[in-house]
Amino acid sequence: MKTDQSQTPEPQNENPRMPLTRKNYVLLAVGFAIILVGFLLMAGGGSDSPDEFNYAMFSWRRITLAPILVIGGFAFEIYAIMKRFH
């Protein structure tokens, strides 16, 4: 006996799941906070007078630490979106 595959009904999903769970949103908020801290660490370093140059602009915090935090925060955001919780 032959069965026609085109006649098989598609399964009905009675309880559709959201693609992201509450834990994903919490991780997204943590990633956003990491990015925000990175941008706050980059801020400042300006001079009050345009006649003098402030070398604090080139501190280790602004040149190294802050960009690492921002890039790490974006990587964490990708992880937070891709992580599957059941």
PEHU-V245264 format. One record per pair of residues at least 24 apart in sequence whose ideal C-beta (glycine too) atoms are under 8 Angstrom apart, sorted by the first residue. I is the first residue (numbers start at 0). J is the second residue. D is the distance in Angstrom with one decimal. If there is no record, write none. Layout:
I&J&D / I&J&D
This chain:
19&80&7.1 / 20&84&4.7 / 22&82&7.7 / 22&84&4.8 / 23&79&5.8 / 23&80&6.8 / 23&82&6.4 / 23&84&6.7 / 26&75&7.3 / 26&78&7.3 / 26&79&3.5 / 26&82&6.7 / 27&76&6.3 / 27&79&4.7 / 27&80&7.1 / 29&75&7.0 / 29&79&7.4 / 30&72&5.2 / 30&73&7.5 / 30&75&4.1 / 30&76&4.0 / 30&78&7.9 / 30&79&5.4 / 31&72&7.3 / 31&76&7.3 / 32&72&7.9 / 33&68&5.9 / 33&71&6.4 / 33&72&3.6 / 33&75&6.1 / 34&68&7.5 / 34&69&5.6 / 34&72&3.6 / 34&73&6.6 / 34&76&7.6 / 36&68&5.9 / 36&72&7.9 / 37&65&4.9 / 37&66&7.1 / 37&67&7.7 / 37&68&3.3 / 37&69&3.7 / 37&71&7.8 / 37&72&5.9 / 38&65&7.2 / 38&69&6.5 / 40&64&6.1 / 40&65&4.0 / 40&68&6.7 / 41&65&4.1 / 41&66&7.5 / 41&69&7.7
